[in-house]
């Protein structure tokens, strides 16, 4: 029985990974905010880390950095000038603010960045706090789905279906990847 269950889980995971890889399409193009669309108020980072306990398959999350001279509101959080906050989807709690800022403090992670106008930040914030992110499911509603949805809402760039962080990372344009140190 145990052997059959393990084999079934292994086959399911293989199918999910294959679906993600073959459904991936081309890497997305990431650009900075268009000139004339408004003043840059924040930088949105899509962050990816590899395997690290408790993240067996890795983890993806969003970081918002306030680069304006005024406090910004992201969901229920006020972000002071120069400050950063994180938003990620987690098993057992759904979307949670600042967990990654605690868990990855002092570490560098792979990220892509996009300068945001107030309108783009508002679209990102609305998706971050959308009630559909109140739960987590490893294969169909996880951290990569959350980050892809937030990035698309803010920038219009669609990464498609990515079930595990490594696949999402492979879709991030290599020329635009940075190393982001979590303060």
Secondary structure by P-SEA (a helix, b strand, c coil): caaaaaaaaaaaaaaaaaaaaaacccbbbbbccccccccccbbbbbccccccccccccccbbbbbbcccbbbbcccccccccbbbbbbbbcccccccaaaaaaaccbbbbbbbbbbcaaaaaaaaaaaacccccccccccccaaaaaaaaaaacccccccccccaaaaaaacccccbbbbbcc
